[in-house]
């Protein structure tokens, strides 16, 4: 409540899960108008979307945590350099 969301640990996993879900749903057979498969729904689209979203979220969390660790390391090195000069 009233707290900002960090890009590395909140936004990166969210965006990667959305991208993974979209990629999972779009992959597969294309059902076009006309032909034998006209008007049918791809029965595996939901499963592929869930798998893609989960994979994207896990990958996004890993990347976000790596970025956050690098940010913390740089801040610590900067702070240490400041206190070494005192």
C-alpha positions as CSV (number, residue, x, y, z in Angstrom):
1,X,0.0,0.0,0.0
2,X,1.6,3.2,-1.2
3,X,4.9,1.4,-1.9
4,X,6.7,1.5,-5.2
5,X,7.5,-1.7,-7.1
6,X,11.1,-2.2,-8.0
7,X,11.7,-2.8,-11.7
8,X,14.2,-5.7,-11.2
9,X,12.1,-7.9,-8.9
10,X,8.5,-6.9,-9.9
11,X,8.3,-5.6,-13.4
12,X,10.8,-7.9,-15.2
13,X,9.1,-11.1,-14.0
14,X,5.6,-9.8,-14.8
15,X,6.5,-8.7,-18.3
16,X,8.4,-11.9,-19.0
17,X,5.4,-14.0,-17.8
18,X,3.0,-12.0,-20.0
19,X,5.4,-12.5,-23.0
20,X,5.7,-16.2,-22.3
21,X,2.0,-16.6,-22.1
22,X,1.5,-14.8,-25.4
23,X,4.2,-16.9,-27.0
24,X,2.8,-20.1,-25.7
25,X,-0.8,-19.4,-26.8
26,X,0.3,-18.2,-30.3
27,X,2.5,-21.2,-30.9
28,X,0.8,-24.1,-32.5
29,X,-1.7,-24.8,-35.3
30,X,-3.3,-21.8,-37.0
31,X,-7.1,-22.2,-37.4
32,X,-8.1,-20.2,-40.4
33,X,-11.5,-19.5,-41.8
34,X,-12.6,-22.0,-44.3
35,X,-11.4,-25.6,-44.5
36,X,-12.0,-28.5,-42.2
37,X,-10.8,-26.8,-39.0
38,X,-12.9,-23.6,-39.5
39,X,-14.4,-22.3,-36.3
40,X,-12.6,-24.8,-34.0
41,X,-10.7,-23.8,-31.0
42,X,-7.1,-25.1,-30.4
43,X,-7.6,-27.5,-27.5
44,X,-4.0,-27.1,-26.3
45,X,-3.8,-23.3,-26.3
46,X,-4.6,-23.0,-22.6
47,X,-2.0,-25.6,-21.5
48,X,0.7,-24.0,-23.7
49,X,-0.2,-20.6,-22.3
50,X,0.2,-21.8,-18.7
51,X,3.5,-23.5,-19.5
52,X,4.7,-20.4,-21.4
53,X,3.6,-18.1,-18.6
54,X,5.3,-20.2,-15.9
55,X,8.5,-20.5,-17.9
56,X,8.5,-16.8,-18.5
57,X,7.9,-15.9,-14.8
58,X,10.6,-18.3,-13.6
59,X,13.1,-16.9,-16.2
60,X,12.0,-13.3,-15.3
61,X,12.6,-14.0,-11.6
62,X,16.0,-15.3,-12.3
63,X,17.0,-12.4,-14.5
64,X,15.5,-9.9,-12.0
65,X,17.3,-11.4,-9.1
66,X,20.6,-11.3,-11.1
67,X,20.0,-7.6,-11.9
68,X,19.1,-6.9,-8.3
69,X,22.3,-8.6,-7.0
70,X,24.4,-6.6,-9.4
71,X,22.7,-3.4,-8.3
72,X,23.4,-4.2,-4.7
73,X,27.0,-5.1,-5.4
74,X,27.6,-1.8,-7.1
75,X,26.0,0.2,-4.3
76,X,28.0,-1.6,-1.7
77,X,31.3,-1.0,-3.7
78,X,30.4,2.7,-4.0
79,X,29.6,3.0,-0.3
80,X,32.7,1.2,0.7
81,X,34.8,3.5,-1.5
82,X,33.2,6.5,0.2
83,X,33.9,5.2,3.7
84,X,37.5,4.2,2.9
85,X,38.3,7.8,2.1
86,X,37.0,9.0,5.5
